[in-house]
Amino acid sequence: MSASESTASPSGTATEESEESGIFTQHEGPDERSRQIEQLQTRNLVTLALHQIVMRTSWIFKTESVIMPAFVDAIAGAAWVRGWLPVLNRFGQSVPPLLFAERLQYAPLKKRLLIATTWIMAIPFLTLSGIWLTLQATNAELDGLFWLPPLFLLLYTIFFSTTGLNLLSFNTLQGKLIHATRRGRLMTLTGVIGSLTAITCAWLVLRTWLERKGGGFGFIFGTTGLGFLVAGAVVFLVAEPVDQLERPPRRPFWNHFQVGWETLKVDHNFRWLAATVMLFITTMLLFPHYQAMGRERLQCDHSELLTWLIAQNAGAGLFSVLAGTLADRYGNRLAMRMMMTGTVATPLMALAITNGIVPGGRSIYWVTFVLLGLTPMAIRTISNYTLELCDEMNHAKYLSTLKICMGIPILFAPLVGVLIDYTGFTPAFLGVAVLLFASVLMTFRLPEPRNGLH
């Protein structure tokens, strides 16, 4: 057998696959499929933006930097337990997508998988809502419920495993339907409108719920679950041309990891990106601890949670305008670098406020959460940059491989929790700031795909 084989889809698209690496090269001519995608692009951009806006609005009720750590503190308490949240988060967004990438790439309609994963994401939160409301109704003592923390961590793992598949499905569908120079516009629409709707909903109902006995988590999680159901239904409006590609034989699960490794080996630009992102993603190690540091050092209480949520979402909305504009006009590399540079200031600002270096203390700690809004925008631009490093037939493979790389540093999250328990917040926050700065420097070695890959 030759080193590579070519197949053709009914649309006239030729696809070339290297047997050794499993990397595909797609050669598209001016076929009917391309014309359909171009004609439907505005409709699909608006529909995908609406889907993400509903997701964003639902997500504010379960943010990883505020609500979820507060819930863990309510049922467990120790920093090492909070430290497991980033591990389970990244595991779910790393391993399942890699195993799922090939199936997604050959799926005739990617939107079906986006709908299914969005709806499945609702199940863990509807379950948690039902459990919490039942416990509140029966006045159960949380101290005696030894089974609740393990059950929560299990549901959390299921949720983020599905979230990983959901993000992979969305980004692959976006790569198929939205041109590279319009993906920044999609990010801006999602960021600005999604932040406004999320903040409005949080202001109208979340304050009241957080003041309820038990933190109101039953209502909070129930709203999250219902929101995901609505977001999944929106995707039915996406107009997606059918792909008819012959799927290769099923591989053993370990072969997917081998393909990911080969992807890194054959593409030096992608390999450097992976190393850069592995340093950057260490910012997630601190996410569960920002709210804890505010509560412990500044005596903040649950009444501050809403302010922090609004600040973080407002920051994400503002930064999405900057990131989207830079990405469409100058490329995702510059947008990614700017977002990553801003994240360096986040742990430093938190330390400066809580140590009295910056005056204001409790009254200005919300600034830290504004800066936390940079992280999701940086991750979005990293995904969009990855889409430009390869052709469409490799999108799912590159994205899922990058997710695996992002998951490796998060394995140290429990150790960071233990470090904070024994040495306080300062060493961990300073260490992550140094790693973030190193990741910014590494972006200067990355090419801008729109200028050609070298």
C-alpha positions as CSV (number, residue, x, y, z in Angstrom):
1,M,0.0,0.0,0.0
2,S,1.3,3.5,-0.8
3,A,2.2,6.1,1.8
4,S,-1.1,7.9,1.3
5,E,-4.5,7.2,-0.1
6,S,-7.0,9.6,-1.7
7,T,-10.8,9.4,-1.4
8,A,-13.4,11.7,-2.7
9,S,-16.6,12.8,-1.2
10,P,-19.8,13.1,-3.4
11,S,-19.4,16.8,-3.2
12,G,-16.2,16.6,-5.2
13,T,-13.8,17.1,-2.3
14,A,-10.7,15.0,-2.4
15,T,-9.3,13.8,0.9
16,E,-5.7,12.6,1.4
17,E,-4.7,10.6,4.4
18,S,-1.2,9.7,5.6
19,E,-1.2,6.1,6.9
20,E,1.7,6.9,9.3
21,S,0.3,10.0,11.0
22,G,-3.4,9.8,10.3
23,I,-3.4,13.4,9.2
24,F,-5.8,14.3,6.5
25,T,-5.4,16.9,3.8
26,Q,-8.6,18.1,2.1
27,H,-8.6,19.7,-1.4
28,E,-11.7,21.7,-2.0
29,G,-12.7,23.0,-5.4
30,P,-15.5,25.4,-6.2
31,D,-18.1,22.8,-5.6
32,E,-21.7,23.0,-4.5
33,R,-20.9,22.3,-0.9
34,S,-18.7,25.4,-0.6
35,R,-21.3,27.6,-2.3
36,Q,-24.0,26.3,0.1
37,I,-21.8,27.1,3.1
38,E,-21.1,30.6,1.8
39,Q,-24.7,31.3,1.1
40,L,-25.8,30.1,4.6
41,Q,-23.0,31.7,6.5
42,T,-24.8,34.7,7.9
43,R,-27.8,32.6,9.1
44,N,-25.5,30.1,10.7
45,L,-23.3,32.7,12.4
46,V,-26.5,34.3,14.0
47,T,-27.8,30.8,15.0
48,L,-24.5,29.7,16.5
49,A,-24.2,33.0,18.3
50,L,-27.7,32.5,19.8
51,H,-26.8,29.0,20.9
52,Q,-23.7,30.3,22.6
53,I,-25.6,33.3,24.2
54,V,-28.0,30.9,25.8
55,M,-25.2,28.7,26.9
56,R,-23.3,31.7,28.4
57,T,-26.4,32.8,30.2
58,S,-27.0,29.4,31.7
59,W,-23.3,29.1,32.6
60,I,-23.3,32.1,34.9
61,F,-25.3,30.1,37.3
62,K,-22.5,27.6,37.7
63,T,-19.2,29.5,37.1
64,E,-16.1,27.6,38.0
65,S,-14.5,30.5,39.8
66,V,-17.4,31.4,42.1
67,I,-20.5,29.1,42.3
68,M,-19.0,25.7,42.0
69,P,-16.2,26.3,44.6
70,A,-18.8,27.8,46.9
71,F,-21.0,24.7,46.6
72,V,-18.0,22.5,47.3
73,D,-17.2,24.5,50.4
74,A,-20.8,24.1,51.5
75,I,-20.7,20.3,51.3
76,A,-17.0,19.6,52.0
77,G,-14.8,22.7,52.8
78,A,-11.1,21.8,52.4
79,A,-8.9,23.4,49.7
80,W,-7.7,20.0,48.5
81,V,-11.3,19.1,47.6
82,R,-11.7,22.3,45.6
83,G,-8.4,21.3,44.0
84,W,-10.0,18.4,42.3
85,L,-12.4,20.6,40.4
86,P,-9.9,21.7,37.7
87,V,-8.6,18.1,37.4
88,L,-12.1,16.7,36.6
89,N,-12.8,19.7,34.5
90,R,-9.8,19.2,32.3
91,F,-10.0,15.4,32.2
92,G,-13.5,15.7,30.8
93,Q,-12.4,18.2,28.2
94,S,-9.3,16.2,27.2
95,V,-9.7,12.5,27.1
96,P,-13.3,12.0,25.8
97,P,-12.8,14.5,22.9
98,L,-9.7,12.6,21.7
99,L,-11.6,9.3,21.7
100,F,-14.6,11.0,20.0
101,A,-12.8,13.2,17.4
102,E,-12.7,10.7,14.5
103,R,-16.4,9.9,14.9
104,L,-17.2,13.6,14.9
105,Q,-15.0,14.3,11.9
106,Y,-16.9,11.7,9.7
107,A,-20.4,12.5,11.1
108,P,-22.7,13.6,8.2
109,L,-24.2,16.3,10.4
110,K,-22.1,17.8,13.2
111,K,-25.0,19.7,14.6
112,R,-26.7,16.5,15.7
113,L,-23.8,15.8,18.1
114,L,-23.9,19.4,19.3
115,I,-27.6,19.1,20.1
116,A,-27.1,15.8,21.9
117,T,-24.2,16.9,24.0
118,T,-25.8,20.1,25.0
119,W,-28.9,18.3,26.2
120,I,-26.8,15.7,28.1
121,M,-25.0,18.5,29.9
122,A,-28.3,19.4,31.5
123,I,-28.7,16.1,33.2
124,P,-26.1,16.4,36.0
125,F,-27.4,19.9,37.0
126,L,-31.0,18.9,37.0
127,T,-30.0,15.9,39.2
128,L,-28.1,18.1,41.6
129,S,-31.1,20.6,41.7
130,G,-33.5,17.8,42.6
131,I,-31.2,16.4,45.3
132,W,-30.6,19.8,46.9
133,L,-34.2,20.8,46.9
134,T,-35.1,17.5,48.5
135,L,-32.4,18.0,51.2
136,Q,-33.7,21.5,51.9
137,A,-37.3,20.3,52.1
138,T,-36.4,17.6,54.6
139,N,-34.0,19.8,56.6
140,A,-31.2,17.2,56.2
141,E,-27.9,17.9,58.0
142,L,-25.1,18.1,55.4
143,D,-22.4,16.9,57.9
144,G,-24.0,13.5,57.9
145,L,-24.3,13.1,54.2
146,F,-20.9,11.4,53.5
147,W,-22.1,10.4,50.1
148,L,-22.9,13.9,48.8
149,P,-19.3,15.1,48.0
150,P,-18.4,11.8,46.0
151,L,-21.7,12.0,44.2
152,F,-21.2,15.6,43.3
153,L,-17.7,14.9,41.9
154,L,-19.1,12.0,39.8
155,L,-21.8,14.2,38.3
156,Y,-19.2,17.0,37.8
157,T,-17.0,14.5,35.9
158,I,-19.9,13.4,33.7
159,F,-20.8,17.0,33.0
160,F,-17.4,18.1,31.9
161,S,-16.8,14.9,29.9
162,T,-19.9,15.9,28.0
163,T,-18.8,19.5,27.9
164,G,-15.5,18.4,26.3
165,L,-17.5,16.7,23.5
166,N,-19.8,19.7,23.2
167,L,-17.0,22.2,22.8
168,L,-15.3,19.9,20.2
169,S,-18.6,19.6,18.3
170,F,-19.2,23.4,18.4
171,N,-15.7,24.3,17.2
172,T,-15.7,21.7,14.5
173,L,-19.1,22.9,13.3
174,Q,-17.9,26.5,13.5
175,G,-14.8,25.5,11.4
176,K,-17.1,23.9,8.8
177,L,-19.7,26.7,8.5
178,I,-18.0,30.0,9.5
179,H,-15.0,31.5,7.6
180,A,-11.9,32.2,9.5
181,T,-12.2,36.0,9.1
182,R,-15.7,36.0,10.6
183,R,-15.1,33.7,13.7
184,G,-14.0,36.8,15.7
185,R,-17.4,38.4,14.9
186,L,-19.1,35.3,16.3
187,M,-16.9,35.5,19.4
188,T,-17.8,39.2,19.8
189,L,-21.5,38.6,19.4
190,T,-21.4,35.8,21.9
191,G,-19.3,37.7,24.4
192,V,-21.2,41.0,24.4
193,I,-24.8,39.9,24.2
194,G,-24.1,36.8,26.3
195,S,-22.6,38.9,29.0
196,L,-25.5,41.3,29.0
197,T,-28.1,38.6,29.2
198,A,-26.1,36.6,31.8
199,I,-25.6,39.7,34.0
200,T,-29.2,40.7,33.7
201,C,-30.5,37.2,34.7
202,A,-28.0,37.1,37.6
203,W,-29.0,40.5,38.9
204,L,-32.7,39.7,38.7
205,V,-32.8,36.3,40.4
206,L,-29.4,35.2,41.6
207,R,-29.1,37.6,44.4
208,T,-32.3,36.4,45.9
209,W,-31.3,32.8,45.6
210,L,-27.9,33.2,47.1
211,E,-29.5,34.8,50.2
212,R,-31.7,31.8,50.7
213,K,-30.9,29.1,53.3
214,G,-28.4,26.7,51.8
215,G,-27.3,29.1,49.1
216,G,-30.2,28.5,46.8
217,F,-28.2,26.0,44.9
218,G,-31.4,24.0,44.0
219,F,-32.8,26.9,42.0
220,I,-29.4,27.9,40.6
221,F,-28.6,24.4,39.2
222,G,-32.1,23.9,38.0
223,T,-31.9,27.1,35.9
224,T,-28.6,25.9,34.5
225,G,-30.0,22.6,33.4
226,L,-33.1,24.2,31.8
227,G,-30.9,26.7,30.0
228,F,-28.8,23.9,28.4
229,L,-32.0,22.3,27.1
230,V,-33.0,25.5,25.4
231,A,-29.5,26.0,24.0
232,G,-29.6,22.5,22.4
233,A,-33.0,23.2,20.8
234,V,-31.6,26.4,19.2
235,V,-29.1,24.3,17.2
236,F,-32.0,22.8,15.2
237,L,-32.0,26.1,13.3
238,V,-28.5,25.6,11.9
239,A,-28.4,24.9,8.2
240,E,-25.6,22.4,7.6
241,P,-24.8,20.7,4.3
242,V,-24.5,16.9,4.7
243,D,-21.0,15.4,4.6
244,Q,-20.7,12.0,3.0
245,L,-17.3,10.7,3.9
246,E,-16.5,7.0,4.2
247,R,-15.6,6.4,7.8
248,P,-12.5,4.3,8.3
249,P,-12.6,1.1,10.4
250,R,-13.0,1.5,14.2
251,R,-9.6,1.8,16.0
252,P,-8.7,0.5,19.5
253,F,-9.1,3.3,22.0
254,W,-5.3,3.5,22.6
255,N,-4.8,4.2,18.9
256,H,-6.5,7.6,19.3
257,F,-3.7,8.6,21.7
258,Q,-1.1,7.4,19.2
259,V,-2.8,9.5,16.5
260,G,-2.6,12.5,18.8
261,W,1.0,11.9,19.4
262,E,1.7,11.6,15.7
263,T,-0.1,14.8,15.1
264,L,2.3,16.6,17.5
265,K,5.3,14.9,15.9
266,V,4.6,15.9,12.3
267,D,3.5,19.5,12.8
268,H,6.2,21.6,14.6
269,N,3.9,24.7,14.7
270,F,1.2,22.7,16.4
271,R,3.8,21.2,18.8
272,W,5.0,24.7,19.8
273,L,1.4,25.8,20.3
274,A,0.7,22.8,22.5
275,A,3.7,23.7,24.7
276,T,2.6,27.3,24.9
277,V,-0.9,26.4,25.9
278,M,0.3,23.9,28.5
279,L,2.0,26.8,30.3
280,F,-1.0,29.1,29.9
281,I,-3.6,26.6,31.1
282,T,-2.0,26.6,34.6
283,T,-4.2,29.7,35.1
284,M,-7.0,27.2,35.7
285,L,-5.2,25.8,38.7
286,L,-6.1,28.9,40.6
287,F,-9.8,29.3,39.5
288,P,-11.4,27.5,42.5
289,H,-9.2,29.5,45.0
290,Y,-9.9,33.2,44.0
291,Q,-13.3,33.2,45.9
292,A,-11.7,31.3,48.8
293,M,-8.9,33.9,49.1
294,G,-11.4,36.7,49.1
295,R,-13.5,35.1,51.8
296,E,-10.5,34.1,54.0
297,R,-8.3,37.2,53.7
298,L,-11.0,39.9,53.2
299,Q,-13.8,38.4,55.1
300,C,-16.1,38.4,52.1
301,D,-19.3,36.4,52.3
302,H,-21.9,34.9,50.0
303,S,-23.3,38.4,49.4
304,E,-20.2,39.2,47.3
305,L,-20.6,36.2,45.0
306,L,-23.1,38.0,42.7
307,T,-20.8,41.0,42.4
308,W,-17.9,38.7,41.4
309,L,-20.1,36.9,38.9
310,I,-21.2,40.1,37.3
311,A,-17.6,41.4,37.2
312,Q,-16.3,38.3,35.5
313,N,-19.0,38.2,32.9
314,A,-18.7,41.9,32.2
315,G,-15.0,41.4,31.8
316,A,-15.5,38.6,29.3
317,G,-17.9,40.7,27.3
318,L,-15.6,43.6,27.1
319,F,-12.6,41.5,26.2
320,S,-14.5,39.6,23.6
321,V,-14.9,42.8,21.6
322,L,-11.1,43.4,21.7
323,A,-10.3,39.7,21.0
324,G,-12.9,39.4,18.2
325,T,-11.8,42.6,16.5
326,L,-8.1,41.8,16.6
327,A,-8.7,38.2,15.4
328,D,-10.7,39.2,12.3
329,R,-8.5,42.1,11.4
330,Y,-5.0,41.0,12.3
331,G,-5.3,37.3,13.0
332,N,-5.9,35.0,16.0
333,R,-2.2,35.0,17.0
334,L,-2.2,38.7,18.1
335,A,-5.6,38.3,19.8
336,M,-4.4,35.2,21.6
337,R,-1.2,37.0,22.7
338,M,-3.1,40.0,24.1
339,M,-5.6,37.9,26.0
340,M,-2.8,35.7,27.5
341,T,-0.8,38.8,28.5
342,G,-3.7,40.1,30.5
343,T,-4.1,36.9,32.4
344,V,-0.6,37.4,33.9
345,A,-2.0,40.3,35.9
346,T,-4.9,38.3,37.4
347,P,-3.1,36.4,40.2
348,L,-0.9,39.4,40.8
349,M,-3.9,41.7,41.2
350,A,-5.5,39.2,43.6
351,L,-2.4,39.1,45.7
352,A,-1.9,42.9,45.6
353,I,-5.4,43.5,46.9
354,T,-5.5,40.9,49.6
355,N,-2.1,41.9,50.9
356,G,-2.9,45.6,51.0
357,I,-0.5,46.6,48.3
358,V,-3.4,48.0,46.3
359,P,-5.7,50.0,48.7
360,G,-9.4,49.2,48.8
361,G,-9.4,45.6,50.0
362,R,-12.8,44.0,49.9
363,S,-14.4,46.9,48.1
364,I,-12.3,46.5,44.9
365,Y,-11.6,42.7,45.0
366,W,-14.1,42.4,42.1
367,V,-11.4,43.8,39.8
368,T,-9.7,40.4,40.0
369,F,-12.9,38.8,38.6
370,V,-13.0,41.3,35.7
371,L,-9.5,40.1,34.8
372,L,-10.7,36.5,35.1
373,G,-12.9,37.2,32.1
374,L,-9.7,37.1,30.0
375,T,-9.3,33.4,30.4
376,P,-12.3,32.2,28.4
377,M,-11.6,34.7,25.6
378,A,-8.0,33.4,25.5
379,I,-9.2,29.8,25.2
380,R,-11.6,30.8,22.4
381,T,-8.9,32.5,20.4
382,I,-6.6,29.5,21.0
383,S,-9.3,27.2,19.5
384,N,-9.8,29.5,16.5
385,Y,-6.0,29.8,16.0
386,T,-5.9,26.0,16.0
387,L,-8.6,25.8,13.3
388,E,-6.3,27.9,11.0
389,L,-3.3,25.6,11.6
390,C,-4.9,22.8,9.6
391,D,-7.5,22.1,7.0
392,E,-11.1,21.2,7.7
393,M,-10.6,17.4,7.8
394,N,-8.1,17.8,10.6
395,H,-10.1,20.2,12.8
396,A,-11.5,17.7,15.3
397,K,-8.1,15.9,15.5
398,Y,-6.1,19.0,16.2
399,L,-8.6,20.4,18.7
400,S,-8.9,17.2,20.6
401,T,-5.1,16.7,20.7
402,L,-4.7,20.2,22.0
403,K,-7.2,19.5,24.7
404,I,-5.2,16.5,25.9
405,C,-2.1,18.7,26.2
406,M,-4.2,21.3,28.1
407,G,-5.2,18.6,30.5
408,I,-1.7,17.5,31.6
409,P,-0.9,20.5,33.8
410,I,-4.2,20.3,35.5
411,L,-3.2,17.0,37.1
412,F,-1.3,19.1,39.6
413,A,-4.4,20.9,40.8
414,P,-4.9,18.8,44.0
415,L,-1.2,19.5,44.8
416,V,-1.9,23.2,44.4
417,G,-4.8,22.8,46.8
418,V,-2.5,21.1,49.4
419,L,0.1,23.8,48.9
420,I,-2.4,26.4,49.6
421,D,-3.7,24.5,52.7
422,Y,-0.1,24.4,54.1
423,T,1.7,27.6,52.8
424,G,-1.1,30.0,52.0
425,F,-2.1,31.5,48.7
426,T,1.0,33.6,47.8
427,P,3.5,30.9,46.6
428,A,0.9,29.2,44.3
429,F,-0.3,32.5,42.9
430,L,3.2,33.8,42.2
431,G,4.3,30.6,40.6
432,V,1.4,30.5,38.2
433,A,2.0,34.1,37.3
434,V,5.6,33.2,36.2
435,L,4.3,30.3,34.1
436,L,1.7,32.6,32.4
437,F,4.4,35.1,31.5
438,A,6.5,32.4,30.0
439,S,3.6,31.3,27.8
440,V,3.2,34.8,26.5
441,L,6.9,34.9,25.5
442,M,6.4,31.6,23.6
443,T,3.7,33.1,21.4
444,F,6.4,35.1,19.6
445,R,7.6,31.8,18.1
446,L,4.2,31.0,16.6
447,P,3.4,31.8,13.0
448,E,0.4,33.8,11.8
449,P,-1.4,31.3,9.6
450,R,-2.9,34.0,7.4
451,N,0.7,35.0,6.4
452,G,1.6,31.4,5.6
453,L,2.9,28.6,7.8
454,H,6.7,28.1,8.1
